[in-house]
Amino acid sequence: MGVENIKKAKKESKRRVIISIIKITLLLVIVIGFPLYLWFFHGEWIKSFENIDDVVAFLEKYETQSIFVYIGLQIVQIVISIIPGQVFQMAAGYIYGFWPALLFAMAGALAGTAISFMLAKVLGRDFLHIFFGEEKMSYYIERLNSKKMYTIVFFLYLIPGIPKDMVSYAAGVSEIKFKPFIIISALGRLPGMIGCLLMGDMMMEENYAGAIVIGFFAVVAFCICIAFRKKIQVLLDRFYEKITR
């Protein structure tokens, strides 16, 4: 009876490993394979989204439905991580005006971040548990759910140039808690998103001097955040305690 149980346990363990490998392969196809396919075989389509005028022309073709097209593209841009997001945000500010564009952009960003987070959690977590073992994973999960880690997440989303869309995949695999992650990632995205939308809105009004001023203040605001990062960490710690009660 004991031997039979051991055989069943080994068979179940082998099955879990195979399923986990299939899951992680699917995740890699979504995160790496599909973007590479688009880049090499549909490169012209990707490049068409690098210019604000082209993006505006693309969205305006859909008239009233362009809102849903924009939100959908914002989601795809985060999940696939190959389409430049800043140009889309500037185009939204140009077409819809600041406040509606902020609503649409944030809705798409939150949905895309949540989808990529859950994809990583569903497809990648089991593999890490098997690869590292339950004991080590519990050790790292405890630290990844610390206050300090959420401060790091905030600054990763705040700093321009960092591939933010990959952070949500890493967070999903690492088992960071969803609720504080999604809120803090949104707060980190907000300053850069506001800057892009304002620049697009001012370009619509042909206020190019204002767009330059917004760009300047965005850089200054970023520098202030870095300079006062310790105070920001204290505020984030307090916020973290409230949302994790």
KETORLO-835390 format. One record per residue (C-alpha): residue number from 0; x, y, z; chain. Coordinates in steps of 0.5 Angstrom, whole numbers, always signed. Layout:
<nodes>
<node seq="NUM" east="X" north="Y" up="Z" mol="A"/>
...
</nodes>
This chain:
<nodes>
<node seq="0" east="+0" north="+0" up="+0" mol="A"/>
<node seq="1" east="+6" north="+5" up="+2" mol="A"/>
<node seq="2" east="+9" north="+3" up="-5" mol="A"/>
<node seq="3" east="+3" north="+5" up="-9" mol="A"/>
<node seq="4" east="+2" north="+11" up="-5" mol="A"/>
<node seq="5" east="+9" north="+13" up="-7" mol="A"/>
<node seq="6" east="+8" north="+11" up="-14" mol="A"/>
<node seq="7" east="+2" north="+16" up="-14" mol="A"/>
<node seq="8" east="+6" north="+21" up="-11" mol="A"/>
<node seq="9" east="+11" north="+21" up="-16" mol="A"/>
<node seq="10" east="+6" north="+21" up="-22" mol="A"/>
<node seq="11" east="+2" north="+27" up="-19" mol="A"/>
<node seq="12" east="+9" north="+30" up="-18" mol="A"/>
<node seq="13" east="+11" north="+29" up="-25" mol="A"/>
<node seq="14" east="+4" north="+31" up="-28" mol="A"/>
<node seq="15" east="+5" north="+38" up="-24" mol="A"/>
<node seq="16" east="+12" north="+39" up="-27" mol="A"/>
<node seq="17" east="+9" north="+38" up="-34" mol="A"/>
<node seq="18" east="+3" north="+42" up="-33" mol="A"/>
<node seq="19" east="+8" north="+48" up="-30" mol="A"/>
<node seq="20" east="+13" north="+47" up="-36" mol="A"/>
<node seq="21" east="+7" north="+48" up="-41" mol="A"/>
<node seq="22" east="+4" north="+54" up="-37" mol="A"/>
<node seq="23" east="+11" north="+57" up="-37" mol="A"/>
<node seq="24" east="+12" north="+56" up="-44" mol="A"/>
<node seq="25" east="+5" north="+59" up="-46" mol="A"/>
<node seq="26" east="+7" north="+65" up="-41" mol="A"/>
<node seq="27" east="+14" north="+66" up="-45" mol="A"/>
<node seq="28" east="+10" north="+66" up="-52" mol="A"/>
<node seq="29" east="+6" north="+71" up="-50" mol="A"/>
<node seq="30" east="+11" north="+76" up="-46" mol="A"/>
<node seq="31" east="+17" north="+74" up="-51" mol="A"/>
<node seq="32" east="+15" north="+70" up="-57" mol="A"/>
<node seq="33" east="+9" north="+74" up="-60" mol="A"/>
<node seq="34" east="+12" north="+81" up="-59" mol="A"/>
<node seq="35" east="+18" north="+78" up="-63" mol="A"/>
<node seq="36" east="+13" north="+75" up="-68" mol="A"/>
<node seq="37" east="+10" north="+82" up="-69" mol="A"/>
<node seq="38" east="+17" north="+86" up="-69" mol="A"/>
<node seq="39" east="+20" north="+81" up="-75" mol="A"/>
<node seq="40" east="+14" north="+80" up="-79" mol="A"/>
<node seq="41" east="+9" north="+86" up="-78" mol="A"/>
<node seq="42" east="+15" north="+91" up="-76" mol="A"/>
<node seq="43" east="+11" north="+97" up="-81" mol="A"/>
<node seq="44" east="+5" north="+96" up="-77" mol="A"/>
<node seq="45" east="+9" north="+97" up="-70" mol="A"/>
<node seq="46" east="+13" north="+103" up="-73" mol="A"/>
<node seq="47" east="+6" north="+106" up="-75" mol="A"/>
<node seq="48" east="+5" north="+107" up="-68" mol="A"/>
<node seq="49" east="+11" north="+111" up="-66" mol="A"/>
<node seq="50" east="+9" north="+118" up="-69" mol="A"/>
<node seq="51" east="+3" north="+122" up="-66" mol="A"/>
<node seq="52" east="+0" north="+124" up="-72" mol="A"/>
<node seq="53" east="-1" north="+117" up="-75" mol="A"/>
<node seq="54" east="-4" north="+115" up="-68" mol="A"/>
<node seq="55" east="-9" north="+120" up="-68" mol="A"/>
<node seq="56" east="-11" north="+119" up="-76" mol="A"/>
<node seq="57" east="-11" north="+111" up="-74" mol="A"/>
<node seq="58" east="-16" north="+113" up="-68" mol="A"/>
<node seq="59" east="-20" north="+118" up="-72" mol="A"/>
<node seq="60" east="-22" north="+113" up="-77" mol="A"/>
<node seq="61" east="-26" north="+110" up="-72" mol="A"/>
<node seq="62" east="-30" north="+116" up="-70" mol="A"/>
<node seq="63" east="-35" north="+115" up="-64" mol="A"/>
<node seq="64" east="-32" north="+108" up="-63" mol="A"/>
<node seq="65" east="-25" north="+110" up="-62" mol="A"/>
<node seq="66" east="-25" north="+111" up="-55" mol="A"/>
<node seq="67" east="-26" north="+103" up="-54" mol="A"/>
<node seq="68" east="-21" north="+102" up="-59" mol="A"/>
<node seq="69" east="-16" north="+107" up="-55" mol="A"/>
<node seq="70" east="-17" north="+103" up="-49" mol="A"/>
<node seq="71" east="-17" north="+96" up="-52" mol="A"/>
<node seq="72" east="-10" north="+98" up="-55" mol="A"/>
<node seq="73" east="-8" north="+101" up="-48" mol="A"/>
<node seq="74" east="-9" north="+94" up="-46" mol="A"/>
<node seq="75" east="-6" north="+91" up="-51" mol="A"/>
<node seq="76" east="+0" north="+95" up="-51" mol="A"/>
<node seq="77" east="+1" north="+93" up="-43" mol="A"/>
<node seq="78" east="+0" north="+86" up="-44" mol="A"/>
<node seq="79" east="+4" north="+85" up="-51" mol="A"/>
<node seq="80" east="+10" north="+90" up="-49" mol="A"/>
<node seq="81" east="+12" north="+92" up="-55" mol="A"/>
<node seq="82" east="+7" north="+98" up="-58" mol="A"/>
<node seq="83" east="+10" north="+105" up="-55" mol="A"/>
<node seq="84" east="+5" north="+107" up="-49" mol="A"/>
<node seq="85" east="+7" north="+115" up="-49" mol="A"/>
<node seq="86" east="+5" north="+116" up="-56" mol="A"/>
<node seq="87" east="-2" north="+113" up="-55" mol="A"/>
<node seq="88" east="-3" north="+117" up="-49" mol="A"/>
<node seq="89" east="-1" north="+124" up="-52" mol="A"/>
<node seq="90" east="-5" north="+122" up="-58" mol="A"/>
<node seq="91" east="-11" north="+121" up="-53" mol="A"/>
<node seq="92" east="-10" north="+128" up="-50" mol="A"/>
<node seq="93" east="-10" north="+131" up="-57" mol="A"/>
<node seq="94" east="-16" north="+128" up="-59" mol="A"/>
<node seq="95" east="-21" north="+127" up="-53" mol="A"/>
<node seq="96" east="-18" north="+133" up="-48" mol="A"/>
<node seq="97" east="-14" north="+132" up="-42" mol="A"/>
<node seq="98" east="-20" north="+129" up="-37" mol="A"/>
<node seq="99" east="-23" north="+124" up="-41" mol="A"/>
<node seq="100" east="-17" north="+122" up="-44" mol="A"/>
<node seq="101" east="-14" north="+121" up="-37" mol="A"/>
<node seq="102" east="-20" north="+117" up="-35" mol="A"/>
<node seq="103" east="-19" north="+112" up="-41" mol="A"/>
<node seq="104" east="-12" north="+112" up="-41" mol="A"/>
<node seq="105" east="-12" north="+110" up="-33" mol="A"/>
<node seq="106" east="-18" north="+105" up="-35" mol="A"/>
<node seq="107" east="-14" north="+101" up="-40" mol="A"/>
<node seq="108" east="-7" north="+102" up="-36" mol="A"/>
<node seq="109" east="-11" north="+98" up="-30" mol="A"/>
<node seq="110" east="-14" north="+93" up="-34" mol="A"/>
<node seq="111" east="-8" north="+91" up="-38" mol="A"/>
<node seq="112" east="-3" north="+91" up="-31" mol="A"/>
<node seq="113" east="-9" north="+87" up="-28" mol="A"/>
<node seq="114" east="-9" north="+82" up="-34" mol="A"/>
<node seq="115" east="-1" north="+81" up="-35" mol="A"/>
<node seq="116" east="-1" north="+80" up="-27" mol="A"/>
<node seq="117" east="-6" north="+75" up="-27" mol="A"/>
<node seq="118" east="-3" north="+72" up="-33" mol="A"/>
<node seq="119" east="+4" north="+71" up="-30" mol="A"/>
<node seq="120" east="+0" north="+69" up="-23" mol="A"/>
<node seq="121" east="-4" north="+63" up="-27" mol="A"/>
<node seq="122" east="+2" north="+61" up="-32" mol="A"/>
<node seq="123" east="+8" north="+62" up="-28" mol="A"/>
<node seq="124" east="+7" north="+61" up="-20" mol="A"/>
<node seq="125" east="+7" north="+54" up="-20" mol="A"/>
<node seq="126" east="+13" north="+53" up="-24" mol="A"/>
<node seq="127" east="+17" north="+57" up="-19" mol="A"/>
<node seq="128" east="+14" north="+53" up="-13" mol="A"/>
<node seq="129" east="+17" north="+47" up="-16" mol="A"/>
<node seq="130" east="+23" north="+50" up="-19" mol="A"/>
<node seq="131" east="+25" north="+53" up="-12" mol="A"/>
<node seq="132" east="+21" north="+49" up="-7" mol="A"/>
<node seq="133" east="+16" north="+51" up="-2" mol="A"/>
<node seq="134" east="+20" north="+53" up="+3" mol="A"/>
<node seq="135" east="+25" north="+58" up="-1" mol="A"/>
<node seq="136" east="+18" north="+61" up="-4" mol="A"/>
<node seq="137" east="+15" north="+62" up="+2" mol="A"/>
<node seq="138" east="+22" north="+66" up="+5" mol="A"/>
<node seq="139" east="+22" north="+70" up="-2" mol="A"/>
<node seq="140" east="+14" north="+71" up="-2" mol="A"/>
<node seq="141" east="+15" north="+74" up="+5" mol="A"/>
<node seq="142" east="+20" north="+79" up="+3" mol="A"/>
<node seq="143" east="+17" north="+81" up="-3" mol="A"/>
<node seq="144" east="+10" north="+83" up="+0" mol="A"/>
<node seq="145" east="+14" north="+88" up="+5" mol="A"/>
<node seq="146" east="+13" north="+95" up="+5" mol="A"/>
<node seq="147" east="+20" north="+96" up="+2" mol="A"/>
<node seq="148" east="+18" north="+92" up="-4" mol="A"/>
<node seq="149" east="+12" north="+96" up="-6" mol="A"/>
<node seq="150" east="+16" north="+103" up="-5" mol="A"/>
<node seq="151" east="+21" north="+100" up="-11" mol="A"/>
<node seq="152" east="+15" north="+98" up="-15" mol="A"/>
<node seq="153" east="+12" north="+105" up="-14" mol="A"/>
<node seq="154" east="+19" north="+108" up="-17" mol="A"/>
<node seq="155" east="+20" north="+103" up="-22" mol="A"/>
<node seq="156" east="+13" north="+105" up="-25" mol="A"/>
<node seq="157" east="+15" north="+113" up="-24" mol="A"/>
<node seq="158" east="+22" north="+113" up="-27" mol="A"/>
<node seq="159" east="+22" north="+114" up="-35" mol="A"/>
<node seq="160" east="+25" north="+109" up="-39" mol="A"/>
<node seq="161" east="+24" north="+103" up="-35" mol="A"/>
<node seq="162" east="+20" north="+97" up="-39" mol="A"/>
<node seq="163" east="+14" north="+98" up="-34" mol="A"/>
<node seq="164" east="+10" north="+93" up="-37" mol="A"/>
<node seq="165" east="+15" north="+87" up="-35" mol="A"/>
<node seq="166" east="+14" north="+89" up="-28" mol="A"/>
<node seq="167" east="+7" north="+87" up="-28" mol="A"/>
<node seq="168" east="+9" north="+80" up="-30" mol="A"/>
<node seq="169" east="+15" north="+80" up="-25" mol="A"/>
<node seq="170" east="+10" north="+82" up="-20" mol="A"/>
<node seq="171" east="+5" north="+76" up="-22" mol="A"/>
<node seq="172" east="+10" north="+71" up="-22" mol="A"/>
<node seq="173" east="+13" north="+73" up="-15" mol="A"/>
<node seq="174" east="+6" north="+73" up="-12" mol="A"/>
<node seq="175" east="+6" north="+80" up="-9" mol="A"/>
<node seq="176" east="-1" north="+82" up="-7" mol="A"/>
<node seq="177" east="-5" north="+84" up="-12" mol="A"/>
<node seq="178" east="-9" north="+90" up="-9" mol="A"/>
<node seq="179" east="-3" north="+94" up="-6" mol="A"/>
<node seq="180" east="+1" north="+92" up="-13" mol="A"/>
<node seq="181" east="-5" north="+95" up="-17" mol="A"/>
<node seq="182" east="-6" north="+101" up="-13" mol="A"/>
<node seq="183" east="+1" north="+103" up="-12" mol="A"/>
<node seq="184" east="+3" north="+102" up="-20" mol="A"/>
<node seq="185" east="-3" north="+106" up="-22" mol="A"/>
<node seq="186" east="+0" north="+112" up="-17" mol="A"/>
<node seq="187" east="+7" north="+111" up="-20" mol="A"/>
<node seq="188" east="+4" north="+111" up="-27" mol="A"/>
<node seq="189" east="+0" north="+117" up="-26" mol="A"/>
<node seq="190" east="+5" north="+123" up="-26" mol="A"/>
<node seq="191" east="+8" north="+121" up="-33" mol="A"/>
<node seq="192" east="+1" north="+119" up="-36" mol="A"/>
<node seq="193" east="-1" north="+126" up="-34" mol="A"/>
<node seq="194" east="+5" north="+129" up="-37" mol="A"/>
<node seq="195" east="+4" north="+126" up="-44" mol="A"/>
<node seq="196" east="-4" north="+127" up="-44" mol="A"/>
<node seq="197" east="-3" north="+135" up="-42" mol="A"/>
<node seq="198" east="+2" north="+135" up="-48" mol="A"/>
<node seq="199" east="-2" north="+132" up="-53" mol="A"/>
<node seq="200" east="-8" north="+137" up="-50" mol="A"/>
<node seq="201" east="-4" north="+143" up="-51" mol="A"/>
<node seq="202" east="-1" north="+140" up="-58" mol="A"/>
<node seq="203" east="-9" north="+140" up="-60" mol="A"/>
<node seq="204" east="-9" north="+147" up="-58" mol="A"/>
<node seq="205" east="-3" north="+149" up="-62" mol="A"/>
<node seq="206" east="+0" north="+151" up="-55" mol="A"/>
<node seq="207" east="+7" north="+148" up="-57" mol="A"/>
<node seq="208" east="+10" north="+153" up="-51" mol="A"/>
<node seq="209" east="+6" north="+150" up="-46" mol="A"/>
<node seq="210" east="+7" north="+143" up="-48" mol="A"/>
<node seq="211" east="+15" north="+145" up="-47" mol="A"/>
<node seq="212" east="+13" north="+148" up="-40" mol="A"/>
<node seq="213" east="+9" north="+141" up="-38" mol="A"/>
<node seq="214" east="+15" north="+137" up="-41" mol="A"/>
<node seq="215" east="+20" north="+141" up="-36" mol="A"/>
<node seq="216" east="+16" north="+141" up="-30" mol="A"/>
<node seq="217" east="+15" north="+133" up="-31" mol="A"/>
<node seq="218" east="+23" north="+133" up="-31" mol="A"/>
<node seq="219" east="+23" north="+137" up="-25" mol="A"/>
<node seq="220" east="+17" north="+133" up="-21" mol="A"/>
<node seq="221" east="+21" north="+127" up="-23" mol="A"/>
<node seq="222" east="+27" north="+130" up="-20" mol="A"/>
<node seq="223" east="+24" north="+132" up="-13" mol="A"/>
<node seq="224" east="+21" north="+125" up="-12" mol="A"/>
<node seq="225" east="+28" north="+122" up="-13" mol="A"/>
<node seq="226" east="+30" north="+127" up="-8" mol="A"/>
<node seq="227" east="+25" north="+126" up="-3" mol="A"/>
<node seq="228" east="+24" north="+119" up="-4" mol="A"/>
<node seq="229" east="+25" north="+117" up="+4" mol="A"/>
<node seq="230" east="+19" north="+122" up="+5" mol="A"/>
<node seq="231" east="+15" north="+118" up="+0" mol="A"/>
<node seq="232" east="+17" north="+112" up="+2" mol="A"/>
<node seq="233" east="+14" north="+114" up="+9" mol="A"/>
<node seq="234" east="+8" north="+116" up="+6" mol="A"/>
<node seq="235" east="+7" north="+109" up="+2" mol="A"/>
<node seq="236" east="+9" north="+105" up="+8" mol="A"/>
<node seq="237" east="+3" north="+109" up="+11" mol="A"/>
<node seq="238" east="-2" north="+108" up="+5" mol="A"/>
<node seq="239" east="+1" north="+100" up="+5" mol="A"/>
<node seq="240" east="-2" north="+99" up="+12" mol="A"/>
<node seq="241" east="-8" north="+102" up="+11" mol="A"/>
<node seq="242" east="-10" north="+98" up="+4" mol="A"/>
<node seq="243" east="-7" north="+91" up="+7" mol="A"/>
<node seq="244" east="-12" north="+91" up="+13" mol="A"/>
</nodes>
